Amino acid sequence: MSFQEKRSMKPAFKYIGRHRRAVEHRRFVTGQGRYAADIRLHGMSHVAIVASPYASARILSIDASEALKLPGVLAVITGEELNAAIDPMLPGVDAPSVTRYPLAHEVVRYTGEWVAAVVAESRAIAEDAAELIYVEYETTPHVLDAEKAMDASAPLVHPKHGSNIIFRRKFTWGPVDDHFGQSAHTLSYRVKWARSSTVPIETFAVACEWNDAQQVLDVWASIQMPKYPDLLAKCLRLPGNGVRVHYDVDVGGSYGVKRGLKHTILVGYLARKLNRPVRFIEDRLENMRGGDMQGPDRIFDVTLAFDTDGTINAMRMRAVDDIGAYSGRSPLQLGKPVGAIVGPYRIKSVEYDAVSVMTNKTPQEAVRGFGQAPTNYAIETGVDKVARFLGMSRIYIRNRNLIRSDEFPYLIPSGTYYDSGDYATVFRKALDAAVYDELVRQRDFLRQQGQLAGVGISTCLEPSGGNSSFEPLFNPKNETTTWMDSCLVRVDLAGSVTALMGTSTSGQAHETLVSTVVGEILEREPDTIRVMHADSLHALPSNSPVGSRMAIMLGGAAAGAAKKIRAKLLAVGAHNLGVPVEALIYENGEVIVKDDRSRRIPWDQLIEIVHRKYHQMPPGMEPGLQEKFVWEVPTGGKMPTEDGRVQMYPCHSFESHVVLASVDPGTGKVTLHRYVCGHDCGVMISPDVVHGMTYGGVAHGLGAALMEKFAYSEDGQLLSGTFMDYLMPSAMEVPPVTIVDHCTPSPLTEFGQKGSGEAGYLGSAAAIAGAINDALAERGACIDQLPMTPFAIWRTLQSTAARTQSGDNHD
């Protein structure tokens, strides 16, 4: 079957795409979820942290004598003890001198960095003891601004590294200079994406118990992280089978930030040292200030080359990302956008200068979208600016540049093929659902009422499938070329189906996903299929739910295992019916002769044969009914080329947002009146789950656009460490969202599905920002940095008015 034939197929499914209550909802609604904080182990002790009050300082001494006298205190450890007993965490890029441990030793590099840990019989006692520990510091120079940190005279966060730049690479894909020289116009601009996060309701929690008899560390954690047990074992100097992570713990929200490696190393060490269970649950300040859960903090300098007719030919982009004081996977957040560096547009060449910089701030970690949402915002801002420069419609400019449906698979300059899409149709459906002409009339009416009002538009991509390509791209010493996932399916003697997956879940309804897929292949009612989370010693390979990958990867693995079960049942049927397998069909669990449907073997009889009647099985066939399947990422398995071309992610979902917003010119307050999101993630396995993630993603992007920011004072103190200062959208700010579905199946996946875990978020901030700038344009004002808080908007209006009055009104 050709690519185009497969792309144009309109599949019909029995269970996939059907509205169905998520399996997980029952236990959550009835209060029977089991979270890390619910773990109760006999003799459990608790941890509290002593954190640095300085952004940069030398630790001169630590006196824990008074703390150790407090009844109920079991131990106090510092970095001197812990770091001698463990290996450092990996930096993600080739920077061996940037070492990172759970506890600081000799120096601290950001306010909130952990300096000591207290273990006590209760959290309250541990907190009281922590206040009795005296740490003597000598402050040293610090740097908080990423661009200043790049200067040769800036204080070095890690002097042994010799620079605050931990990664920099300039990629050139295509004849950029030629395209710039041939273009009629160029336009340069700068945008900023402020440091924000997902801030789930549940902070990170972990409990560890050392089994001395088995020499195994048992771990229960609110985790979402690839290679978590492997990295944990390495850092604790344990064999890989010396750590058992229990993945059957519910995670109270993550969106990428529940990494928790340093937390678990600390707690695991303490559990082994004390030979008793130890638990650590961050309080909100610990989470916000030192929990390694802050996200991209990025400055974009972009220049676009385009023609008078609105065709965008080439782009130069420099992205400077402030990753904070240490490097985990955060530099790689500049890598994912390589796979969608031109967005959904036919931009022919790109120069991309990716710069990852260390400062004396809390370290970044992976956040939903893994750096793609800020890049989408930067690109969409440029498209709007081109339209304004040419005096053309933003809709026209997008339609002029969108990749056409007949051009797929489409190769972008950075070496990635987009698998499928119909961007113009999804865009049109979103505009139609918003009733765009009426939206413009509403905007004009609001303006007549004295409000500033605007319409925002974005057309963005969601790369999905969680490939490993950014790892060797950003670190040639890392030759990882597979990010497989797996599933095991078994059918017992009673005919009941059970599936096993080796990962945690944090709200993405993976049990629903697997049961639906297995039910589709085996044609058994999904609600009768039980899905279990294995622990890491019983689990099959998994790279966890990151990068919008589980519908593609776990779904593909579950389908593969179920297809092996079905094939075995067909072989058993062929043997007993005395016909070739090709003469049979599988229908509703039965094996039927095509030309004589009266000849059939029902499900229960097939199951009895494979479990009990070996004499009726084909010679040499293994009895029982259990199969596993490990699936490699479609299009994966290749290293990048020397010039950095790579197939980054296999699948590409598309979303188009249309927003009507108003701004109170006196206060800067923003109100969203209408919100439409057109969305195409291929075949939706569970539409209600996809819609739920899209709603949440829109709210997440709204927060990044209008409210959320981890702000720091000049001396490096976090100014937004509580929900009094770090503002997030509530039901009052999030408008009703209309979701318009469209489906262009991926030719690379089992059912045509693409990823959707980052849906909504990847385009909402760009669209909301566009709506506000459309509103501010009435006053000749513009904001090119997020969040667009009421004060930022008010200040911009005031400064624009002052320039106008002074006769200095230019952009």
N, C-alpha and C positions, 0 to 999 in steps of 0.2 A: 504494500500500500504506500502511495507517495505521501510526502509531507503535506501537500495541499489537500489531498483526499482525507487524510486523517484529521487535519485542522478543521475541515468543513463538516465533519460528521456531527450529527445531532443525536447524541446517545440517549437511549431510554433505559431507565433503571427501575428496579423494583423497590429498593429502599433508599438508595442515595438520592439526595435532594428532597426527601420527604420531610414534612414538618413533624418533629418528634421531640418530646421533652427530653432534655439531656439526662443521661443516667445519673450523673453526679448530683443533680438538683435535689433528689430525694433526701440525701443525707445532709445537705446544707440547709435546706428549708426546715427540716425537722431537728436541726441542732445537733446532728450526729457526725459532723465533720471531725476529723482527727488531725489536729495541727501539732507542730513541734512543742508549743506551750502546753499541750495536753499530755505530753509524755511524763509519766510519774514513775520513777525508779527508786527502789528501796535504798535509803541512805543518801539520796541526792543532795549534793552541795551546789552552791550558787556563786556566780562571778560578778564582781563589779570592777570597773575600770578607773584608773587614774590617768587623766589625759593632760596633755601639754596645754598651758595657757598662752603659749607663744608660737609665732609662725616660724621662727628659726632661733635655735638656742643650743648651747652646749649643756649637757647634764653634768653637773659637778658632783652631785651626791644624791643618794636616795636613802632616807631614814624611815624604816618601817617598824621600828621597835615598839612604838606606842600602839600601832595597829595590831601587832602580833599578841599584845597583852589582852586584847578585847576578847571576852568569852565568846566562843562560837567561831572564831577565826581559825581556819585550818592551815592556810599558807598565804604567803605573798611572794610573787615572783616578778623579776625584772627582766629586761632584755639581755642583761649579762648572762643570766642563767639559761633562759629559753633559747637564745640565738646560738649558744654553744652546742645545744643538743639537737638542733634541727637544721635543715637546708633551707636556703632562701626561696621565696616564691619567684617564678619565672617572669621576666619583664615583657614578654610578648614579641619584642624586637631584639636585634643583636646589640645588646648593651649590658655586657656582663658585669660592669662596675656599678650599675644601678641596682644595688641589692635591696631587698625588701623583706622585712620580718614583721610578725604581728606586733611586737613590742620594740619601741625605739631603744637604741643603745648608744650612749655617748652624745648623740645629737638628736634633736627633734626638727622636723622639717615642715610642720604645719600645725596650726591651732587645732587641737582635738586629737592629735596623734597619741596613741596609747603608749604610756610610759611604764605602767605597772598594773598587775592584776591581783585582786584579792579573792580568795576562795573562803567561803564561810558556810555555816549551816543554813543561812537564809540570805536572801538578797538584801534585806534591810540591814542585817549585821554587816554584810560585805560593803554596803554603801557607807555605813558609819565608819568602818575601818578605813576605807579609802580616804576619807576626810582627815584621818590621823596621820597619813603618810606625808612626810615632808620631803619635797624635791627642791634642790637648789639648782637654779639655772643661771647661765650667763648668756644674755641675748646676743644675737649676731645679726648682721644685715640680712634682709629678706627681699624678695621680689614677687610681686603679685600680678603684674601686667605682662602678658605673653610677649608682646612686641618689645617691651623693655628688657625682658629676660633674654631675648636673642642678641642684645647688644654685648659686645666683648667686655664691657666694663661692669656688667651686671653681676651681683652675687651669684655664686654657683650653688644650686640646690644639692647637687652631688659633685663635689670637687674632683673626685677620682675620674668621673666621666669626661671632665674637661670642657663641658659645654652644657647649656640648658636645653639645647636642641637634641632630643633623643632619636628623632627620625626626620629625615628630609630626603625627598626624591622628586625631581621634576620629570614628569612624563611628557613626551611629545608624540602624539598619535596623528599622523597625516601631515600634509604640507600646510601647517598653520600660517607661516609667514606668507606663502603664496596667496592663500585665501584672504588674509587680511589686506594684502596689497591689491587684490582684485575687487574688494568690496567697496561700495560707494560710501559707507558710513562705519564709524566705530563709536562705541559708547562705553564708558567706564563708570563703575560704581562700586561702593563698598556697603556690605550688609553685615550685621552682627547677630549671632544667635546666642542668647545669654545662657549661662549655666543653669540648667533645671534638671528635673528628674521625673520619676513616676510616683515616688513617695506612697507606696502601698500602705493600707491600713495596718497590716502586720509588719513590724520590724523584723530583722533577722533573728532567728532563734535556733539554737542547736543544743542538743544533749548528747553526751558521749559516755560510754561505759567500757572499761577495759576488762576483757575476760582473760584473766591470767592463765587459766588452765588451757584455753584454746589459743592464747596469744593472738587475739582478735580484738580490734577496736570497733565497737558498734556505734553507729552514728545515726541520729534522727535530726533532720534539719529542714528548714524551710528553703529548699535549695532549687535553683535553676542555673545550671552551669555545666558546660561540656567538660568531660575528663575529671570531674570533681573527685571521685575516689582515687584515681590514679595520681593526681597532683597531691592530694592529701597524704597518701602513702609515701610518696617521694619526699615530701617536706618533713614528715615525721620519721623518716628513715626506717620505714616498715616495708615488708614485702607487699606486693600488690594484693595478695590474698590475706593480708593482715588487717585490712579495713573492710568493714561491711556497712554500706550505706543503705538504710531502709527507705526505699522510695515510696512506700505506701503512706507517707505523711502528706496531708493536704497543705498546700502553700497558699497563704492568704494574700495573693497578688504578688506579682514580681515585675513583669514587663521588662525583664532583662537584668534587673539590679540585684537579684538574690544570689550573689556569688558566694559571699560568706567564707571564703577560703581561710583568711587570716583568723576569723572567729573560730573556725573549727580546728585549725592547727593549735591554737591556744588552748581550747577546751579539751581537745584530744590529748595534748601533752599533760594537762593537769589531771585528767582522769587516769592516765597511766601512772603518773607520779604518785598520786594519792591512793590508787587502786580502789576508787569508789566513783560512782556516777557524778558527773558535773554538768551543770546546765548554765547557759548564758543567753539571756533575752535582752536585746538592746532596749534601753528606754529611748524616747523620741529624740532627745538631744544627742545621745550617743550615735543614733542612726543618722541624723542630719549632719552632724559635725564631723564624725570620724568613721562612719559606717561603710565608706567606699561605695556610695550609691549615687553620687552626683554625675551628671551627664555632660555632653558636649558643650564647650565654651569656645565658640569659634568665630573667627573673623574671615570674611571672604572679600577678596579684591578680584573683580571680574571685569573683563573687557569682551564685548561682543562685536563681531564684524558682520554687517548685514547690508542688503541692497535696498534700493528705494521702494521696491515692491513688497518689502517686509520679509524676504527670505533671509534667515540667519545662517551664515556660512561657517563660522568658526568661533571658538571661544578660548580665551585665556583665563584660567582661574587659579588664584593662590588661596589656599585654605590654611590658616594658622589656628591650631587647636591647642588650648591650654589644658593639659591633662592633669595638672596638679603635681604633687610632690613625688609620686611614684608611678611606675608603669606596670599595669597589668595587661589587659587586652585593649586598653583605651586607644593606643596609637592606631590599632587596626580599624577603628571607626572611621578613619580617613580612607580605608581600603575598600569597604563595601561600595561606596559611591562610584568606584571605578567601573562597576558593572552596570551603571545607569547614569554615566557622567553627562550624557546629553539629554537626559529625561526622555520624553516620548517624541523628541524632535529629530528631524533629518539634518542635524548639524554635522558637517563633513569632517572637521578636524578639531582637535582639542590639545591645549597645553595645560597640564594640571600639576601645580606645584603644591605638594602635600607636606606640611610642616607640623610636627608634633613637638610641643614645648613644655618643659617642666617649670613650675612655679611653686611658691610656698602656700599652696592651697590644698584642700582635701583632694585626694586622688579621684580621678574619674573612674567610672566603670561602664560596662556595656549597658546601654539604655535602649529601649524599644526603637527599632529602626536602624540601630548600629551606625548612626551617622548619616543616614539617607535623608531624614526629614530636614535637617539644616541645609543640605545640598539642594533638595527640592525647593526650599524657600529661596535660596540664592538664585537658582535658575529662573523660577517663576517671577521673582522681582525684576529680573532682567527682561523677560518677555514683556511685562507690563511697561517697562521703561522704553523699550523699543517702540511699542504701540504709541505711547505718549509722544515720543520724539518725532515719529512719522505722522502723527495726527490720525492714526488709524484705529479701528476697533480692536480691542483685545481679543475678541472672538475671532476676527478675521486673521490676526497675526498667528493665533494658535492653529487655526485650520490650515493656514498657509504652510505651516512647518510640521504639523503632525505626520508621523509615519503612516502611510496608507495601508489599508487592510490587505492589499494584494502584494505588499512588499515583504511579507514575513516568509521565512525567518529573516530577520533584519540584522545585519552586522553593523555594530557601532564602531567608532574609531578605536576604542580601547580593547577590541578583540572579542567582545561578548555578542553572541547572537540573542536577540529577543525572540522568544519561541512563537508567540502568536498574539494577536490583538486586533481590535477594531476601534481604535481610539476616537475617531471622528464620530462614530455612531454613539458611543457612550457619552461623549461630550454633548452631542445633540440631545440625547435622551435626558441628560441632566438639565440642560437649558429649557427643554420642553416641560419637564416636571416642575421647574421653578416658574414657568410661564414668564420668560425673560422680559418680554415687552411690558407686562404688568409690573414686574419687579422694578423696571426703570421708572415706570409711572409712580410707583410707591416711593422710590427714592426721591423723585422730583417733588412729590407732595410733602415728604418730610422736610425737604429743604425749604419749601414755602412756609412751613411751620416754624422755621428758625433753627432747625437742627442741621448739623452737618451729616450728610448721608452718602453712602456709597455702596456699590456692588463689587464684590470680589469674586475672582475666578482662579481656579488652578487646575492644571491637568498634569498628573504626576504618576510615577511608576513605583511599584512595590516589588523590588527583586525578592525572589523567594526560593527556598530550597536549601538554604544554609550550607553552601559549599565551603571548602577549606582554602580556596584559592588565594584569599588575601593573606594567608599565613606565609607561604613561600614568596609571594609578591613583595611583602614588607620585610621578610627575613630569609634571604637565600639559604641560610643554614638549616631552615625548617623545610624539609621535603615532604610535608604532609600533602597527600593528594587524594585522600578519601575521607569522607565524613558520612560513613554508612549508618544505617539504622536497621533494626531487626524486630522480629516478632515471632513468637511461638504459638501455635494453635494445636489444641488437643481435643479429641472427642472421646468421652468416657463410655463405659459399657452401657450406660443408660441413654446414650445418644446426646447428652448435654455437651455443649461446646464451651470451651474456656480458652481465652487468649491471654498471653503473658507479654508484657512490655517492660523494658529495663530503664525506666526514667521516671522522674517526678512530673507532676502536672500542677500548674498554677492558675487554673481557671479556663484553660483552653478546651476542656471537655474531651480529653483523649480517650476516655473509656467509651464515650459516645462515638467518637471517630472510629475506633477499632471495631466495636460491635457492629456498627453500620457496614463497614467494609467487609468484615468476615461474613456477616449476614447476607450481603449482596452476592458474594462469590458462592457461598454454600447454599444460598436460597433458604435460609432459616431466619425466623423472626428475630431481629436484633435484640429485642427486650429479653429473649431467652439466653442470650450469650453473655457469659460472665467474663469481665476483663480485670486482670490483676496486675499490680505493680510488683515486680520482683525486687529483691535486694541485690546489691552489686555483686555478691558472690554467686547468685543464682541467675543473674541477668545475662541477656544477650547484648551484643554491642549496641550502644546508642550514643549519640552526640547531643542529646537533650533538646528540649523545645526552644531553640533559638533560631533567629533568621527566617521566621515564617516558614518553617520547614516540615512540620509534623504531618500536615495533610498530605504533603508530597511524599515524605520519607517514611514515616510510621504507617501512613495509609498504604503506600506501596509495598512495604514489608509485610503488613497484615494480609494484603491481597495475595502476595507471593506465597505465603505459608498456606493460606486457605486454598489456593489453586493446586498446591501439591496434595492437600487432603482430597480435593475433588478428583484429581487425576488418579489417585490411588483407589478411590471408590469406583471410578469408571473401569479401572483395570480389573478389580474384583468382579464387577458386573459382567465384563466381557468374558472372563474366565468361566463364570457360572452360567451365562446365557449362551455360550458357545459361538460368539460372534466377535469380529474385530472391534476394537475400541472405536474405530471410525464409524461403525454402524450404530453407535449409541448416542443418545443425548442425555444430559443431566438436567433434571427439572424438579424443583421443589424437594430436593434431597433424594429423589428417586433416579435410578438408572433405567432408561427405557430404550427399547429397540425402535429406531426411527421408522422402519417400514411396517412394524407390527406393534403398536402401542399397548396391546394386551400383554405383551411379554415385558415384564418389568420386575425390578427388585426394589422394594421400598427401603427407606432410610433405616428403619429399625433392624431389618434383616441384614443389610449391608454392615451395620455396626456390629451385630452379633457375629458375623463371619470373621471380621478382622480381629475381634477380641477373643472369640471362643472356638471358632471352627477352622483351625489351621488347615484341615484337610480340604477345605473348600477355597483356599487361597491359591493364587498363582504360585508355581514353584519358585522358591528363592525369595519370595516377598516377606519382608519383615512384619511380624504380627503387631497388633496395636495400631493406634491412629494418632500420631503426634508428629508434627512437622515444624521446622523452623525455616525462616528465610531472612537472609541478610541482603539488603539492597544498597547498592552504591548510588551516589547522587547522579542523576542523569546528566550527561555531558561532562562529568567530573573525570578525575584520574590523570590530569595533565598538569605539567609545570608551566609557569608563565614563560613567554618568550623573553629574549634579552632586553627588548625595548618595553617590556611591561604589558604586553597584550595577553589577555587571559579571558577564558570563559568564567566569569565570576559566579553567577548564580544561574540555574537552568531555566527558571520560569519567571515571568514578569506580569504581575497583576497591574491593573490600571484603575485610577480613580480620578473623577472630575468633581470639583466642589464649586457650588454657586451660593453666594452669601449676600444677604442684604443687611447692612449694619448702619446704625446711626450713632453720632457722637454729640454729646451735649457740649456746646462750645464754651460754656461757662465752667464746667467741672472736668471735662475730658472723659466722662463716663461713656462707655460703649454699651450699646444694646444690639443684640442680634435678633432680627425680626423674622428672617427666613433662612432656612439652611437645607440644601439639597446635595446629596452625594451620589453620583453615578459610579457604579462599582462593577468591575469585571475581574473575578478571580477564577475564571474557568468554571468547571463544574463544581458546585457547592455540595459537599458531602452532607453537611448539616446546616441548612440555611439559617435556622434560628441562632445557632452558635456564631456563624459568620456575621449576622446582623448585630448580635450583641457585642462582638469585638469591634465592629465598625462604629457603633454608637460610642463605646468607650474610647476608641481612638480619636474620634472627633472632639470629645471632651478633653482628652489629653492634649491635643493640638491647640485647643482653645486656651488652656492654661499656659502653654508655652508662648502663645501669641500675646496674651493680655495680662498675665498675672505672675507667673512663676519665675523666680530668680533666686539663686543662692548668691547673696551680696556679701561683700567683705569690706571691712573698714581699712584705712590706710595701714594700720598695724597688723592686719591679717586676721582680725576677729570676724567670725561668721556672724553677720547681722540678721540672718533669717533662719535661725535654728529652731523656731517654733512655728506653730500654725497661726500665731498672732502676726508674724512677719513674712512667712512664706505662704502666700495666698494661693489657694486652689479653687477651681470652679465648683460650685454646688449646683443643685437642681434649679436654683434661681437664675444662674447665669447660662446654663446650657439650654439652648432652644430646642423645640421639637425638630428632629432630623428626619427628613424624607430620604430613604435609600432606594435608588433605582438600580435594579439588577440587570446585568447583561452577561452573556456567556460566550466566550471564544475558548473552546477547549484547548488545553495544551497537548501537543502531539507527543510530549515526552513522558507523560505520566499515565498511570494505569487507567484512570477514569476521565482524564482531561482536567484534573484539578490543579490549581495553583495555590500559592500561600495567601493567607489573609490575617495572620496574627498581628500585623502592623497596620491593618486597614484603617482608614479614617485619619490616623495620626499623620501619615506621610504627606497629606495634602491640605489638611485643615488650617495649619498655621499660615501657610502661604496664602490661602484664599482669604482668611480673616484679615491678614496684613494688607492684602490688596484692596479689600473693602474699605478699610480705614484710610488708606492713602487716596482712594477715590473720593472719599468724603473730605479729606484735608485739602485736596487739590482746589476746592472752591476758594480757599484762603491762600493758595500758593504755597502750601506747606507740604512736607513729606517727612516720614520717619522711616529710616532704614535699619532699625535695630529692634530686637525683641527683648523683653516684652513691651508692648505698647500700653503701659499703665496709664490710668487717668492723669497722673501727675506728668508723665512724659509727654502725653498728648497736649495737656494744658500748657506746659512749658514751651513746646514747639510752636503752638499757636501764638503765644505771647512773643516769642523771639521773632517769628515771622512778621507779626504786626509791627514790632519795633523796627525791623529792617525796612518794611514798607513805608513807615512814616519818615524814616531817615533818607529814603530814596535809594537804599541799597538792597533792592529786591531781586536777587538772582539765586538760582539753584546751583 
